[in-house]
Amino acid sequence: MKNEKLSDLILSIKLEAKDDYQGGITTTRYKLPEAALADNVIQALYANFEHYKSCSVDGGVLILVHPEPEG
């Protein structure tokens, strides 16, 4: 996956995760496109979402568990 497409994918996931979090949803599930299932892309996703409570890929779905709210 090219850098521009990877950046677009990460931005899209961040927007969805933000919407989920603001809506009170603690876990975001994002169906990844086939091109995003390459090891290097998955590693980039893990690096971009390392501040989450948990980040994993299962069956082509990125699963982000949101951290506890601060304050």
PyMOL commands that set and color helices and strands:
alter all, ss='L'
color gray80, all
select helices_A, chain A and resi 3-22+34-37+39-48
alter helices_A, ss='H'
color red, helices_A
select strands_A, chain A and resi 27-31+54-58+61-65
alter strands_A, ss='S'
color yellow, strands_A
deselect
rebuild
show_as cartoon
